[in-house]
Amino acid sequence: MPLYEMLFAPMNVDFKTFKDLMSASNGIQKIEAHDLFAFEGRRNAGTELSVLLSGKLVATQNDMTLHTIFPCQIMDSPEWEAYDPNIKRTFRITA
C-alpha cells in the first residue's frame, strides 16, 4: 500500500495501527479540479487530518498561496501545526 509505505512506515507506525486508523476514518472524499476542500472562514484548523491520495492541492489564505500539497502528504499539516484551540483560524484549500 503506497500510502502506508510512503507516509506511515517511515514514522515507524506498524501496519496494524495504520489499518486501525484507516478503519476509523470518514472514508475517501473525491475532489474534482477547482473544487474547494476547505472553505476559508468555515473550516477550523486542527479539527481533523486528511491525506491527499492523488493530484495536487493549493492551500491559500486571503487569496494568497500558502503551499502546494502533493500525493501522500497530509493536507492539513501546516494548519494542524499552527492550531491553537484558543485562536480560531480558517483556511481554504482548492483542488
C-alpha positions, 0 to 999 in steps of 0.5 A, a space after each residue: 500500500 503506497 500510502 502506508 509505505 510512503 507516509 506511515 512506515 517511515 514514522 515507524 507506525 506498524 501496519 496494524 495501527 495504520 489499518 486501525 486508523 484507516 478503519 476509523 476514518 470518514 472514508 475517501 472524499 473525491 475532489 474534482 479540479 477547482 473544487 474547494 476542500 476547505 472553505 476559508 472562514 468555515 473550516 477550523 484548523 486542527 479539527 481533523 487530518 486528511 491525506 491527499 491520495 492523488 493530484 495536487 492541492 493549493 492551500 491559500 489564505 486571503 487569496 494568497 498561496 500558502 503551499 502546494 500539497 502533493 500525493 501522500 502528504 497530509 493536507 492539513 499539516 501546516 494548519 494542524 501545526 499552527 492550531 491553537 484551540 484558543 485562536 480560531 483560524 480558517 483556511 481554504 484549500 482548492 483542488 
